[in-house]
């Protein structure tokens, strides 16, 4: 029997939660004997099996698609957001041509992961030309929306096809709708299976207009249990300059100003907890510390509690040290998939207090921590005080959490479930009749012109974005109108004849004036 070969594809290998989750799957799959490679846009580690299909080659100043995408992203999206949420909303064009990567042609199955700023719907559609099954592991909601990574309660990704996006103040050209319609048209040619790390995301994908007819499986992420494990907590605290008998609370977020991370709810809960006589006594006696893994809001310093700010961490040994110096892991996120931080904390024997949302209930229950109603800061404060005052309970919850991780979330467990899925897909593939017309014709779709819905509104998007960028230059005047049309004309000319290399002219003379 031929040995199974898998090509994983992601934005990068080890930077960011989704990338680290994908890299763990890649490692676990390799460790159980499957031949695999990991194709990325940016390579930050030194694993020889990681192949850098250089993302930077796409973003040359003279590439008209880069100018188009950057202007639309800045003016139509980033400066045009409503107050509903500030969570990431992306617009990825151009995309890397996957058909040029040899490792994908030789693999039996391609497994996509987090691909923003690397692949577009058109570059994903190129996989149809290779006539092989594609498994797409979702790390957020972006693959089945027109732009947002978390919807903040919006359900327009279902039957409304992302029309009237509540995250954009002004959307005259229905950009998210155009993007989603391109996905629906292009992905219909793929032999596609969806995997989600959480049951919650599986349900959302199943309700989406894009993936509702796909096979969807829920397979949790994994953690290196031999590395992320309990160590001497007192020694870990001393190593960080924390008193060995101090209660240490850990909060983690790359950017605490991202609203869905719930930092404001954590502060409200701490406001309540600090009014409790026993908790405030611990603070006065210097027996409470806070670790902020990431970039916290400066307002965390108002509680007269020592705060350790780690900023961004990528070294596993450092991360393990901070977990082992912590007594409670706090996760007040209001939207989340299956956060790595919960797996890492539980694997290190740290009890978790979190809101009962997304994929968190797949990991945490009353035996491993405390789940409270989303946005209920009073209950969040109660849970913090309960565990803060009871070290015996904390130890019991931590031991149970470690046991859960060992039995359900090891690298070998996740890899084994993916191996079963891959084998099942290949064994049953001959029973399916898929539309693989690109493959039959031997045709590879061009990039980025194949996004027809986006193409129909491209020049209008460009005019809108350019007008907005130069609004202070009196664009209502005849000269201003002429300048806008000149920019669009030059852009269109350069798109058709890129060797003219006039991008730098209109970037310096028109865009920046």
JOMO-V60812 format. One record per backbone hydrogen bond with DSSP energy under -1.0 kcal/mol. CO is the residue of the C=O (numbers start at 1). NH is the residue of the N-H. If there is no record, write none. Layout:
CO,NH
CO,NH
//
This chain:
4,35
5,108
5,109
6,37
7,111
8,39
9,113
11,41
11,42
16,20
17,21
18,22
19,23
20,24
21,25
22,26
23,27
24,28
25,29
26,30
27,31
28,32
29,34
30,33
35,6
37,8
38,51
39,10
40,53
41,55
47,50
49,38
51,40
52,54
55,58
58,60
60,63
63,67
64,68
65,69
66,70
67,71
68,72
69,73
70,74
71,75
72,76
72,77
73,78
74,79
77,80
80,169
88,149
96,98
97,100
98,101
101,104
102,106
109,7
110,135
111,9
112,137
114,11
115,118
115,119
118,96
120,124
121,125
122,126
124,127
125,128
126,129
127,130
128,131
133,110
134,193
135,112
136,195
141,144
142,145
147,90
149,141
151,154
155,158
156,162
157,209
160,163
165,168
167,82
171,174
174,178
175,179
176,180
177,181
178,182
179,183
180,184
181,185
182,186
183,187
186,189
187,190
190,192
191,134
193,136
194,217
195,138
196,219
198,202
199,203
200,204
201,205
202,206
203,207
208,212
211,214
215,194
217,196
223,225
224,227
224,228
227,229
232,236
233,237
234,238
235,239
237,240
237,242
238,241
243,246
247,289
248,327
248,328
249,291
250,330
251,293
253,295
255,258
258,261
259,262
260,334
262,266
263,267
264,268
265,269
266,270
267,271
268,272
269,273
270,274
272,275
273,276
276,280
277,281
278,282
279,283
280,284
281,285
282,287
283,286
287,247
289,249
290,308
291,251
292,294
292,310
293,253
294,311
295,256
297,300
298,301
299,302
306,290
308,292
315,319
316,320
317,321
318,322
319,323
320,324
323,326
328,250
329,353
331,355
337,359
339,343
340,344
341,345
342,346
343,347
344,348
345,350
346,349
351,329
352,370
353,331
354,372
355,357
357,360
359,362
360,363
360,364
365,368
365,369
368,352
370,354
372,356
373,376
375,377
376,380
377,381
378,382
379,383
380,384
381,385
382,386
383,387
384,388
385,389
390,394
391,395
392,396
393,397
394,398
395,399
396,400
397,401
398,402
399,403
400,404
401,405
402,406
403,407
404,408
405,409
409,223
410,414
411,415
412,416
413,417
414,418
415,419
416,420
417,421
418,422
419,423
420,424
421,425
422,426
423,427
424,428
428,431
429,432
434,436
436,440
437,441
438,443
448,451
450,452
451,455
452,456
457,461
458,462
459,463
460,464
461,465
462,466
463,467
464,468
465,469
466,470
468,471
470,473
474,477
477,481
478,482
479,483
480,484
481,485
482,486
483,487
484,488
485,489
486,490
487,491
488,492
489,493
490,494
491,495
492,496
493,497
497,500
498,501
502,506
503,507
504,508
505,509
506,511
507,512
//
